[in-house]
Amino acid sequence: MALFTFKLPDIGEGIAQAEIVGWHVKVGDRVEEDQPIADMMTDKATVEMESPVAGIVVRLAGEEGDQVSIGAMLVEIEVEGDDVAAPMPPVEVIEAETAGAAEIAEAEKPLPFRGGVGVGPIEDSTPLAEPHHPPTPSPEGEGEKASAPILASPAVRARAKDLGIDLAQVKSAGDHIRHADLDAYLLYGQGQGYRAAGASARRPDEQVKVIGMRRRIAENMAASKRHIPHFTYVEEIDVTALEVLREQLNASRGDKPKLTMLPLLIVAICKTLPDFPMLNARYDDEAGVVTRHGSVHLGLATQTDAGLMVPVIRDAQDRNVWQLASEIRRLADAARSSKAKSEELSGSTLTLTSLGPLGGIATTPVINRPEVAIIGPNRVIERPMFRGKEIVAAKLMNLSISCDHRVVDGWDAASYVQAIRKLLESPALLFVD
């Protein structure tokens, strides 16, 4: 028998280490050649490592969340015979879900820009005790019960009086009533053996290790807030006419994709940006250089099961509303199915984030560093408003924009949103060159 040390190979892209995000084996398992043994995360993707030999796993490099340097031991495998030479396995990128995790931290790397990870409902597996039905006392026992003393300290009696609790109704596991018995009475009700109707069960505390993308998100969001002096401007926009236009376009769309508000908003964003080049920019604060981009590569924050990702609509300024709707759907599907490519998750020059049906009155989105601005439409609400001297029903939407105050002035941000507002409130202008 011999011991084979499988060292983490050079995954490429000049990385120095990778994070363990999942083990497919444990110590004592038998592995076959080419069998997956671990998932390793880099700044660009998650990479599946395969065993180059067959044998028994005797040692692992660490736990999920640990970092392993290139060339360091990943797994030790006990193999038969004395010859432990084996070719290094090819490295295959199997997930694009994690591509672009460090754009916030470094100027040329994409940001996944995720939020929280969705989870299903948590089932309460704690069995409920049977309802307590006190036995019916016999006539002889009634007098005995009535005369039985209730043992409790003065402090417990005073607390019960303040709470309006009859101590005769409180059960105790000992020979006298304690504060804990009062707590149980308040929590479970008179029976003290089952949950009161409508109350939820207690769940044990749990500790969740912050690893993988969740850790990168935490680091990147902290870096964005630490380095960028944010300010947010919010404006109310009357989208009544825009919603009428959208319904008309959808009614006549044929085989085209259904239009949401986003494609129309993107057209307005792109049409107004040439007059506000400081917003379609990336700021390299280490070099002290702001690059104002001519093309609009729009990052679109997309919710997935693993959190928020930001696929990029390339050259958004060259696409019409139908093309934008198709690209939004394609990129969203790719992100949610973990099929988005690394290049589709990097290089954005401005980001659009929307909570969709969740809405909200206003948001203060965090900038996707090294960009200098992020735009967030909020929920459309129908409510009365004045038009001249008349009160009419109108569909109103707040539009938020967060900017990097080092390179964007408040006046510029407000002027830009007012330019967008003009197009959205007179939507025919969206289609005028």
Helices and strands as residue ranges (DSSP letters): E 2-7, E 17-23, E 30-31, E 36-41, E 46-50, E 55-60, E 67-69, E 73-79, E 92-95, H 139-147, H 154-163, G 167-169, H 179-188, H 212-227, E 230-238, H 240-251, H 261-272, G 273-275, E 281-284, E 289-292, E 298-300, E 302-304, E 307-309, E 312-313, G 316-318, H 321-336, G 342-345, E 350-352, G 356-358, E 373-387, E 390-404, H 410-425, G 427-431
